[in-house]
Amino acid sequence: MNPGRQAYDTWRRLTADGMWSGRRIVGETLAVIAAGAVAAVALSGAGAAAAGLGAVAAAAVCVVRRVLPATALVAACGLSGLWGGFWLLMPLAGWSAGGRIRAAPRVVLAFTGAFALHWAGVTAPWRGAPDPQELLLATVGFVTTTVLPGLVGRYRAQRRALLVALHEHNEQLLREREMIAAHWRLRERQRIAEDMHDSLGHRLALLTVQTGALEVDSGLSDDQRDRVRELREAAAEAMRELREAVGVLHADGAGDTAPSARPPARGVAGVEELVVEARRAGAAVELRRTGESRALEPAADHAAYRIVQEALTNALKHAPGAALTVELRFEPDALVVEVADEGAVGAEGAPAPGAGPAAVSGGQGLVGLRERARLVGGLLHTGPTAGGGFRVAGILPYDSAPRYAPDGRDSPASPDGCTEEGRPGAAAPSRGPADDRPRGPGGPSGRGGSGTVDWQAPQRRQRELDTAVGRTWRGVVLGGGTAAVCAGVLVGFGLWALREWESSVLSPGAYAAVEVGDDEASVRAGLPEESLLLADVDGPEPPRPEGARCLVRASTEQPDDPDLVALFRFCFADGVLVAKDAYTTGW
C-alpha cells in the first residue's frame, strides 16, 4: 500500500467521530506525557536532540496504538529492547494489542514478533552467544510488562463483546415476543369485532326497523311520534358508532390505519351535543363552562368526551328525573370535567315515578373511565355527594403523557378476562415509561435507538452469540494456558533468584576469618558459588592490585538503599591471597 495513503487512512481513523471522548482524551494525554517524559529522561545523556526525538517517538507510538495495535506493539518492544527508556510503552501497547486484535493467530504472531525484536535488542545476538541470564531477564520482563497486560485487555474486550451479543440477542427475543403478542391482539380484535357485529348489530338493526314502523303508526300522537323518531335516530346513531368501532377493531393495528380513514374522535366540542341529547330524553341538565378554553391532546380530548357521556348515561339509568350539572373548568394546568346529580326524585328514597326496574349495569364503565384518565396522565374521582347524589370528576392535563400500570402493561385486562395480548393468562411484555417507543416494523433498531428493525438480525445475532459463547472454551484454554505459563515463569524466576542469592552470599564473619597470605585454593574452597545476579553491578570499586585476579561475593548484610549493594572482594596472585576489600557500590 502507498505509505501516503496508509498514513491518511490512519489519520482518518484517529479523527473519526466518537473516537475521542472526554475521558479518553484525559487518559491518553497523561499516557503520552508519561511515555514521552520517561523516554526523554532516559536519552538525555545522548543529547537534547536524541531526548526530543525519543519523546516524539514514544508519544507517536502511544497514540497510534489505538488504530494500529500490532504495529505499535512491535515498535514499542523493539525500541524498548534497544533503549530501556521506552519500557513504559510495552504495557500500554500490550494492553491495546490484546484487546483490539480480534483474530487469535494475529495476536500470537504480533506478540511473538514483538518478543523477538525485544530479545534481539536486549541480548544483541550479533555480538556473540547471548548470556543465559540476559535471555531469562528479557523473557521475564516481556511476560510481566507486555503479555500480562495483553491477556487482561483481551479478556476485557471478549467480555464486552459477549455482553453486547447477549443484550442484542435479548432485545431480539423481546421484539419477537411483542410480535407474537401483537398477533394475538389482532386475533382478539377480530373475534371481538365479529361478536359485536353479530350480536349488537342484529339487535340494533331490529330496533331501528321496529321504531321506524312504529313512527308511521297512525294511532300515535304527535308527541309520541316525536319520541319514537328520537328513539329511531338514537338507534341509528348507535349503529353508526358500532360500525366505526368494528372498523377500528378490524384494523391491523394502531399505526396501520391512515388518518383520513379513521373516524373523527369526539372531544370537548361534542359535550354540548351530549347535553342536548340528554335534555331531549327528558333530563334536566345544566352545562357550565369556566376559564379560557384551551386545546387538549387528542387522547385527553376524547377522554373528556367519554367521561361526560358515561356519567350522563349512568345518571339517566340510576337517578332518573334528577337534576344534572355538567361543568367544564379550564384551569391553568388541566381541564376539570365534572358531572353531578342530586339523586333520584322520590319520597323517602323511592324511585321516581316512571323510573321502571333497576337498571342493568356491567360495572365496567367507571373502570374504563379511570383507565382512560390514567393513560393520558390524569385521574378520575367518583363518589357520593352530600345531598345524596353522585359525582364524577376527571382531571385531564393539557400536555398529556402516556402512563403505565405498575405491572408494566399499557392497558388493563378486558372484561372478558383476556389480557392485552388477547390470550387468557398471557403475560404482557414488561414495558415501563422509559420504554415508550413505537413497536413493530417502524420500531427501534437492535441497539435501542431509532430506525427500522432488521428482520435478518436473528440469524446474524445467533451466529454472534454462538461465536461468543459456543467457542468460549478455546479462549479459556488459550488465556488460561498462557496465564499459567506466565505465572510459572514468574514463580520459577523468583525461586531461582532467591536460591541464587542465598547460595552466593558471604557473611561478615566468614570474610573476617580469611587473611591475606592464605593459600588461594583453600580460600576459594571456602567461598560460595559465583552469582549471576552480580553481573549487573557496574559501580565503582577499590583499585585492584597489579596482575591480580579478583573474586567478588555479596554480603549477607545489605544496606537499606535498594540502589546499593555490599560486596567482598578477594584478589589472588602467585597462588596466594594478596588483598581483600569490603565496600559498597551501586548496581
C-alpha positions as MATLAB code, in Angstrom:
seq = 'MNPGRQAYDTWRRLTADGMWSGRRIVGETLAVIAAGAVAAVALSGAGAAAAGLGAVAAAAVCVVRRVLPATALVAACGLSGLWGGFWLLMPLAGWSAGGRIRAAPRVVLAFTGAFALHWAGVTAPWRGAPDPQELLLATVGFVTTTVLPGLVGRYRAQRRALLVALHEHNEQLLREREMIAAHWRLRERQRIAEDMHDSLGHRLALLTVQTGALEVDSGLSDDQRDRVRELREAAAEAMRELREAVGVLHADGAGDTAPSARPPARGVAGVEELVVEARRAGAAVELRRTGESRALEPAADHAAYRIVQEALTNALKHAPGAALTVELRFEPDALVVEVADEGAVGAEGAPAPGAGPAAVSGGQGLVGLRERARLVGGLLHTGPTAGGGFRVAGILPYDSAPRYAPDGRDSPASPDGCTEEGRPGAAAPSRGPADDRPRGPGGPSGRGGSGTVDWQAPQRRQRELDTAVGRTWRGVVLGGGTAAVCAGVLVGFGLWALREWESSVLSPGAYAAVEVGDDEASVRAGLPEESLLLADVDGPEPPRPEGARCLVRASTEQPDDPDLVALFRFCFADGVLVAKDAYTTGW';
ca = [
       0.000    0.000    0.000;
       1.091    3.519   -0.691;
       2.682    4.923    2.514;
       0.939    8.255    1.987;
      -2.414    6.557    1.580;
      -1.797    4.420    4.665;
      -0.856    7.483    6.703;
      -4.025    9.246    5.509;
      -6.202    6.254    6.451;
      -4.566    6.117    9.872;
      -5.246    9.805   10.386;
      -8.897    9.397    9.387;
      -9.324    6.540   11.835;
      -7.726    8.583   14.601;
     -10.035   11.540   13.943;
     -13.243    9.555   13.366;
     -16.411   10.668   15.142;
     -16.763    9.162   18.603;
     -13.120    8.119   18.750;
     -12.144   10.619   21.430;
     -14.396   11.086   24.404;
     -13.513   13.457   27.208;
     -12.364   10.653   29.472;
     -10.248    9.103   26.719;
      -8.614   12.442   25.888;
      -7.559   12.917   29.509;
      -6.205    9.368   29.798;
      -4.322    9.490   26.503;
      -2.833   12.875   27.364;
      -1.464   11.543   30.639;
      -0.120    8.398   28.918;
       1.591   10.422   26.176;
       3.179   12.793   28.687;
       4.420    9.933   30.888;
       5.815    7.871   27.990;
       7.482   10.905   26.391;
       8.985   12.090   29.685;
      10.429    8.658   30.536;
      11.975    8.321   27.057;
      13.394   11.862   27.159;
      14.985   11.358   30.579;
      16.490    8.003   29.535;
      18.016    9.513   26.361;
      19.072   12.802   27.939;
      22.681   11.592   28.160;
      22.870   11.360   24.366;
      21.991   14.995   23.904;
      18.933   17.216   23.673;
      18.193   16.187   20.076;
      18.134   12.483   20.958;
      15.935   13.168   24.001;
      13.491   15.171   21.883;
      13.312   12.522   19.159;
      12.790    9.820   21.771;
       9.923   11.755   23.379;
       8.274   12.315   19.992;
       8.654    8.645   19.023;
       7.203    7.459   22.343;
       4.259    9.854   22.026;
       3.567    8.752   18.434;
       3.603    5.040   19.317;
       1.358    5.723   22.316;
      -1.281    7.457   20.177;
      -1.128    5.150   17.142;
      -1.612    2.040   19.265;
      -5.400    2.601   19.181;
      -5.676    2.199   15.407;
      -2.548    0.123   14.615;
      -2.189   -2.091   17.702;
       0.079   -4.750   16.156;
       2.427   -2.197   14.610;
       2.585   -0.213   17.826;
       3.311   -3.364   19.851;
       6.222   -4.402   17.620;
       7.632   -0.856   17.555;
       7.323   -0.400   21.324;
       9.041   -3.701   22.143;
      11.788   -3.113   19.577;
      12.529    0.393   20.877;
      12.431   -0.830   24.467;
      14.957   -3.559   23.662;
      17.392   -1.053   22.136;
      16.852    1.756   24.641;
      15.412    0.978   28.037;
      13.738    4.387   28.242;
      10.840    3.109   26.126;
       9.807    0.467   28.666;
       6.575    2.318   29.564;
       5.285    1.733   26.029;
       5.320   -2.043   26.456;
       2.376   -2.395   28.906;
       0.372    0.238   27.007;
       0.955   -1.429   23.636;
       0.350   -4.889   25.115;
      -2.994   -3.791   26.587;
      -4.155   -2.298   23.275;
      -2.940   -5.211   21.154;
      -4.570   -7.836   23.372;
      -7.918   -6.054   23.337;
      -8.036   -4.710   19.756;
      -6.584   -7.531   17.635;
      -9.519   -9.891   17.214;
      -8.049  -12.933   15.451;
      -6.133  -15.194   17.849;
      -3.440  -16.158   15.272;
      -2.711  -12.482   14.655;
      -2.371  -11.909   18.395;
       0.112  -14.750   18.744;
       2.057  -13.568   15.698;
       2.189   -9.962   16.915;
       3.401  -10.875   20.405;
       5.926  -13.367   19.026;
       7.391  -10.783   16.660;
       7.449   -8.187   19.411;
       9.271  -10.576   21.744;
      11.820  -11.451   19.041;
      12.656   -7.770   18.459;
      12.779   -7.063   22.188;
      15.037  -10.053   22.842;
      17.344   -9.082   19.964;
      17.641   -5.534   21.258;
      18.393   -6.663   24.803;
      20.816   -9.535   24.143;
      22.394   -8.292   20.855;
      22.963  -11.832   19.429;
      25.038  -10.451   16.545;
      27.799   -9.715   19.068;
      28.096  -13.364   20.084;
      26.238  -16.011   22.016;
      23.649  -14.368   24.316;
      24.097  -14.584   28.038;
      21.539  -17.027   29.548;
      20.933  -14.597   32.374;
      20.124  -11.756   29.983;
      17.825  -14.038   27.990;
      15.985  -15.067   31.156;
      15.621  -11.497   32.353;
      14.378  -10.349   28.936;
      11.788  -13.161   28.867;
      10.526  -12.423   32.382;
      10.391   -8.697   31.691;
       8.423   -9.201   28.453;
       5.955  -11.567   30.088;
       5.422   -9.236   33.037;
       5.190   -5.910   31.226;
       3.599   -6.955   27.922;
       1.947  -10.379   27.907;
       0.032   -9.979   31.179;
      -1.490   -6.587   30.214;
      -2.342   -8.109   26.828;
      -4.194  -11.001   28.466;
      -6.139   -8.646   30.718;
      -7.022   -6.401   27.770;
      -8.130   -9.367   25.667;
     -10.287  -10.775   28.448;
     -11.927   -7.371   28.920;
     -12.618   -6.983   25.193;
     -14.059  -10.506   24.892;
     -16.262   -9.952   27.925;
     -17.633   -6.723   26.485;
     -18.293   -8.379   23.122;
     -20.098  -11.216   24.865;
     -22.273   -8.826   26.860;
     -23.160   -6.836   23.734;
     -24.115  -10.028   21.892;
     -26.239  -11.187   24.835;
     -28.009   -7.817   25.093;
     -28.743   -7.735   21.376;
     -29.972  -11.312   21.438;
     -32.216  -10.499   24.396;
     -33.639   -7.446   22.607;
     -34.377   -9.598   19.594;
     -36.222  -12.101   21.770;
     -38.256   -9.276   23.300;
     -39.172   -7.973   19.852;
     -40.226  -11.440   18.732;
     -42.348  -11.822   21.864;
     -44.033   -8.498   21.160;
     -44.688   -9.577   17.574;
     -46.394  -12.709   18.906;
     -48.379  -10.589   21.363;
     -49.416   -8.258   18.523;
     -50.578  -11.277   16.533;
     -52.741  -12.426   19.422;
     -54.119   -8.901   19.836;
     -55.138   -8.889   16.172;
     -56.884  -12.220   16.563;
     -58.693  -10.962   19.655;
     -59.727   -7.792   17.829;
     -61.131   -9.899   15.038;
     -63.076  -12.035   17.488;
     -64.471   -9.016   19.341;
     -65.435   -7.349   16.060;
     -67.269  -10.461   14.896;
     -69.118  -10.828   18.208;
     -70.138   -7.159   18.274;
     -71.296   -7.238   14.663;
     -73.254  -10.475   15.059;
     -74.977   -9.743   18.381;
     -75.281   -5.981   18.866;
     -75.580   -5.243   15.150;
     -78.506   -7.590   14.754;
     -80.406   -6.218   17.751;
     -79.786   -2.594   16.826;
     -80.942   -3.275   13.280;
     -84.186   -4.824   14.589;
     -84.667   -1.860   16.952;
     -84.255    0.585   14.070;
     -86.749   -1.268   11.884;
     -89.314   -1.584   14.686;
     -89.098    2.067   15.686;
     -89.331    3.077   12.022;
     -92.542    1.060   11.663;
     -93.903    2.478   14.910;
     -93.204    6.018   13.773;
     -95.669    5.763   10.881;
     -98.379    4.246   13.064;
    -101.499    6.435   12.734;
    -102.583    5.705   16.296;
     -99.713    7.722   17.844;
     -99.996   11.326   18.855;
     -97.554   13.913   17.549;
     -95.663   13.951   20.845;
     -95.381   10.169   20.874;
     -94.311   10.179   17.233;
     -91.538   12.693   18.043;
     -90.270   10.486   20.845;
     -90.296    7.423   18.603;
     -88.388    9.372   15.961;
     -85.756   10.353   18.554;
     -85.513    6.708   19.605;
     -85.041    5.649   15.967;
     -82.353    8.290   15.433;
     -80.576    7.189   18.625;
     -80.627    3.582   17.421;
     -79.282    4.637   14.031;
     -76.517    6.661   15.732;
     -75.663    3.654   17.903;
     -75.475    1.515   14.770;
     -73.123    4.023   13.136;
     -70.849    4.137   16.178;
     -70.870    0.344   16.313;
     -69.731    0.188   12.693;
     -66.944    2.675   13.478;
     -65.813    0.621   16.487;
     -65.903   -2.579   14.468;
     -63.869   -0.877   11.754;
     -61.220    0.114   14.265;
     -61.093   -3.417   15.655;
     -60.725   -4.810   12.147;
     -57.709   -2.554   11.543;
     -54.338   -4.271   11.599;
     -53.005   -2.095   14.416;
     -52.939    1.345   15.919;
     -50.432    2.521   13.346;
     -51.895    0.764   10.293;
     -54.955    2.913    9.615;
     -54.466    6.081    7.617;
     -55.515    9.281    9.433;
     -58.032   10.070    6.701;
     -59.718    6.674    7.139;
     -60.167    6.977   10.888;
     -63.453    8.150   12.403;
     -63.131   11.604   13.940;
     -62.619   11.421   17.698;
     -65.256   13.045   19.876;
     -63.913   15.753   22.151;
     -64.847   18.641   24.398;
     -66.642   20.260   21.462;
     -69.119   17.365   21.464;
     -70.085   17.776   25.126;
     -72.775   20.314   24.236;
     -74.374   17.798   21.866;
     -74.429   15.221   24.672;
     -76.236   17.713   26.903;
     -78.779   18.462   24.184;
     -79.464   14.753   23.667;
     -79.912   14.257   27.411;
     -82.414   17.138   27.513;
     -84.344   15.564   24.632;
     -84.554   12.394   26.725;
     -86.304   14.429   29.423;
     -83.396   15.072   31.792;
     -82.778   18.473   33.389;
     -79.146   19.098   32.516;
     -77.212   22.328   33.064;
     -73.899   22.976   31.251;
     -71.332   25.315   32.812;
     -68.047   26.497   31.334;
     -65.427   28.446   33.275;
     -61.971   29.612   32.350;
     -60.384   30.218   28.994;
     -60.777   27.325   26.581;
     -57.555   25.558   25.678;
     -56.752   22.771   23.269;
     -56.041   19.307   24.644;
     -54.141   16.405   23.238;
     -56.402   14.167   21.091;
     -56.369   11.354   23.663;
     -57.225   13.703   26.538;
     -59.882   15.475   24.450;
     -61.569   12.164   23.675;
     -61.287   11.107   27.337;
     -63.162   14.250   28.409;
     -65.991   13.431   25.991;
     -66.199    9.841   27.228;
     -66.273   10.926   30.892;
     -69.277   13.179   30.267;
     -71.002   10.562   28.112;
     -70.575    7.740   30.644;
     -71.531    9.939   33.605;
     -74.724   11.138   31.887;
     -75.627    7.577   30.919;
     -75.153    6.357   34.485;
     -77.172    9.269   35.868;
     -80.051    8.615   33.482;
     -80.035    4.912   34.421;
     -79.563    5.135   38.179;
     -81.063    8.532   39.020;
     -83.886    9.189   36.552;
     -85.534   12.556   36.954;
     -82.646   14.033   38.963;
     -81.214   17.439   38.064;
     -77.796   17.083   36.432;
     -74.883   19.507   36.224;
     -72.087   19.232   33.662;
     -69.152   21.550   34.361;
     -66.023   22.162   32.280;
     -63.389   24.137   34.216;
     -60.308   25.150   32.252;
     -57.702   25.501   34.999;
     -54.166   26.847   34.313;
     -52.634   23.365   34.095;
     -55.520   20.962   33.479;
     -59.131   20.605   32.441;
     -61.562   19.554   35.171;
     -64.615   17.672   33.862;
     -67.336   17.206   36.462;
     -70.808   15.624   36.215;
     -73.010   15.561   39.318;
     -76.630   14.697   40.060;
     -78.918   15.352   43.025;
     -80.158   11.779   43.305;
     -83.360   10.112   42.110;
     -86.587   12.028   42.743;
     -88.978   10.189   45.054;
     -90.357   10.075   48.562;
     -88.134    8.596   51.244;
     -85.667    7.360   48.716;
     -88.219    5.658   46.484;
     -87.521    5.682   42.777;
     -89.039    8.475   40.755;
     -92.329    7.813   39.041;
     -91.796    6.073   35.765;
     -88.296    5.074   36.715;
     -89.048    1.433   35.936;
     -86.983   -1.503   37.167;
     -83.410   -1.181   38.355;
     -81.027   -0.529   35.518;
     -78.718   -3.279   34.432;
     -75.047   -2.362   34.799;
     -71.930   -4.296   33.879;
     -69.762   -2.379   36.352;
     -67.082   -1.671   33.787;
     -67.903    1.893   32.773;
     -66.162    3.741   35.595;
     -63.231    1.338   35.453;
     -62.753    2.174   31.799;
     -63.016    5.915   32.504;
     -60.431    5.705   35.252;
     -58.078    3.884   32.892;
     -58.617    6.444   30.139;
     -57.742    9.267   32.520;
     -54.673    7.474   33.810;
     -53.318    6.740   30.338;
     -53.266   10.457   29.493;
     -51.622   11.431   32.768;
     -54.795   12.435   34.622;
     -57.034   10.959   37.280;
     -60.717   10.294   37.923;
     -62.692   10.755   41.155;
     -66.099    9.187   41.769;
     -68.251    9.168   44.861;
     -71.499   10.271   46.502;
     -72.288   13.900   47.209;
     -73.546   15.425   50.467;
     -77.093   15.697   49.060;
     -77.407   12.015   48.255;
     -76.377   12.285   44.643;
     -73.346   11.066   42.770;
     -70.375   12.922   41.330;
     -67.868   12.011   38.624;
     -64.869   14.347   38.193;
     -61.865   13.940   35.925;
     -58.652   15.968   35.803;
     -57.006   15.892   32.397;
     -53.707   17.732   31.744;
     -53.316   19.788   28.587;
     -49.966   18.185   27.760;
     -50.808   14.586   28.380;
     -48.183   11.847   28.515;
     -48.888    8.101   28.457;
     -48.793    6.425   31.838;
     -48.385    2.742   32.512;
     -49.684    0.445   35.121;
     -47.360   -0.661   37.947;
     -47.277   -4.167   36.481;
     -45.805   -2.836   33.238;
     -48.874   -3.302   30.987;
     -50.203   -0.419   28.946;
     -53.838   -1.488   29.103;
     -55.921   -3.345   31.680;
     -57.389   -6.739   31.231;
     -60.533   -6.734   29.132;
     -63.871   -7.508   30.795;
     -63.900  -10.989   29.316;
     -60.760  -11.919   31.222;
     -58.237  -11.635   28.403;
     -55.049   -9.693   28.798;
     -53.795   -7.128   26.288;
     -52.277   -9.898   24.188;
     -55.730  -11.367   23.696;
     -54.864  -14.688   25.333;
     -56.256  -15.789   28.675;
     -53.476  -15.695   31.204;
     -50.818  -14.424   28.772;
     -48.199  -12.270   30.407;
     -47.723   -8.851   28.863;
     -44.280   -7.756   27.729;
     -42.644   -5.828   30.507;
     -42.501   -2.224   29.481;
     -42.178    0.914   31.553;
     -42.211    4.675   30.976;
     -38.598    4.660   29.820;
     -39.518    2.286   27.021;
     -42.287    4.353   25.437;
     -41.201    3.627   21.888;
     -43.043    2.540   18.766;
     -43.182   -1.164   18.137;
     -43.339   -3.273   15.014;
     -41.699   -2.654   11.654;
     -41.194    1.008   12.447;
     -39.840    0.370   15.901;
     -36.363    0.815   17.281;
     -33.347   -0.952   15.935;
     -31.465   -3.683   17.708;
     -29.335   -1.213   19.659;
     -32.261    0.532   21.260;
     -32.107    3.622   19.064;
     -34.340    4.852   16.295;
     -34.524    3.162   12.934;
     -36.052    0.188   11.194;
     -35.899   -3.316   12.546;
     -33.554   -5.521   10.536;
     -35.571   -8.708   10.109;
     -32.412  -10.610    9.136;
     -30.920   -9.828   12.552;
     -31.932  -13.048   14.397;
     -29.706  -15.318   12.304;
     -26.771  -12.909   12.407;
     -27.039  -12.309   16.135;
     -27.412  -16.017   16.752;
     -24.121  -16.572   14.929;
     -22.524  -13.831   17.022;
     -23.830  -15.438   20.184;
     -22.583  -18.860   19.100;
     -19.191  -17.345   18.332;
     -19.030  -15.603   21.705;
     -20.455  -18.433   23.808;
     -20.036  -21.675   21.872;
     -16.314  -21.205   21.383;
     -15.572  -19.837   24.816;
     -13.594  -22.942   25.721;
     -10.956  -22.054   23.130;
     -10.458  -18.644   24.670;
     -10.421  -20.179   28.138;
      -7.776  -22.722   27.131;
      -5.651  -20.125   25.331;
      -5.954  -17.470   28.017;
      -5.720  -19.869   30.942;
      -2.770  -21.715   29.432;
      -0.898  -18.514   28.701;
      -1.623  -17.165   32.168;
      -0.415  -20.444   33.717;
       2.797  -20.294   31.695;
       3.350  -16.669   32.712;
       2.703  -17.486   36.358;
       5.046  -20.481   36.168;
       7.787  -18.354   34.611;
       7.435  -15.687   37.282;
       7.367  -18.163   40.158;
      10.311  -20.105   38.720;
      12.320  -16.946   38.231;
      11.590  -15.846   41.790;
      12.630  -19.189   43.266;
      15.757  -19.262   41.133;
      16.721  -15.722   42.124;
      16.175  -16.489   45.819;
      18.212  -19.693   45.649;
      20.935  -17.991   43.623;
      21.222  -15.175   46.136;
      21.230  -17.402   49.229;
      23.882  -19.704   47.773;
      26.198  -16.881   46.723;
      26.339  -14.552   49.747;
      29.120  -14.447   52.362;
      28.724  -13.463   55.985;
      30.948  -10.751   57.540;
      32.290  -13.363   59.979;
      33.453  -15.650   57.178;
      35.050  -12.644   55.455;
      36.936  -11.703   58.616;
      38.227  -15.297   59.006;
      40.084  -15.079   55.692;
      43.505  -13.445   55.992;
      45.891  -12.027   53.397;
      48.581  -14.611   52.555;
      46.267  -17.642   52.757;
      46.517  -20.243   50.041;
      44.323  -19.452   47.009;
      42.910  -22.986   46.780;
      41.791  -23.052   50.415;
      40.246  -19.578   50.162;
      38.338  -20.478   47.003;
      37.095  -23.669   48.608;
      35.570  -21.672   51.471;
      33.831  -19.107   49.266;
      30.243  -19.578   47.973;
      29.473  -20.053   44.283;
      29.611  -17.129   41.908;
      26.211  -15.426   41.425;
      24.820  -14.351   38.064;
      22.926  -11.602   39.860;
      26.177   -9.680   40.454;
      26.902   -9.429   36.738;
      24.872   -6.199   36.580;
      26.989   -4.480   39.237;
      28.915   -1.760   37.396;
      29.535    0.731   40.198;
      33.000    1.954   41.315;
      35.299   -0.379   43.222;
      38.651   -0.045   45.041;
      41.814   -0.200   42.871;
      42.889   -3.713   42.029;
      46.475   -4.905   42.749;
      48.526   -5.119   39.589;
      48.433   -8.540   37.972;
      45.889   -9.912   40.476;
      42.808  -11.993   39.759;
      39.801  -10.999   41.879;
      36.601  -12.681   43.027;
      33.534  -10.748   44.206;
      30.895  -12.084   46.586;
      27.857  -10.355   48.097;
      27.492   -9.777   51.817;
      24.612  -11.209   53.825;
      24.123   -7.769   55.399;
      22.904   -5.350   52.724;
      22.247   -1.604   53.051;
      18.686   -0.272   53.235;
      19.103    1.613   49.976;
      17.974   -0.744   47.163;
      20.279    1.022   44.708;
      23.391   -0.060   46.696;
      24.962   -3.441   47.277;
      27.560   -4.542   49.874;
      30.385   -6.671   48.390;
      33.513   -8.584   49.452;
      36.446   -8.781   47.026;
      39.315  -11.280   47.142;
      42.383  -10.788   44.907;
      44.944  -13.549   44.231;
      48.430  -13.528   42.766;
      51.042  -16.323   42.578;
      48.648  -18.758   44.314;
      48.081  -16.706   47.477;
      45.601  -14.066   48.657;
      47.257  -10.682   48.203;
      44.316   -8.356   49.079;
      40.739   -8.392   50.346;
      38.271   -5.476   50.404;
      34.790   -4.842   51.798;
      32.983   -1.996   50.033;
      29.569   -0.719   48.962;
      28.797    0.263   45.394;
      25.837    0.760   43.065;
      24.128   -1.613   40.660;
];
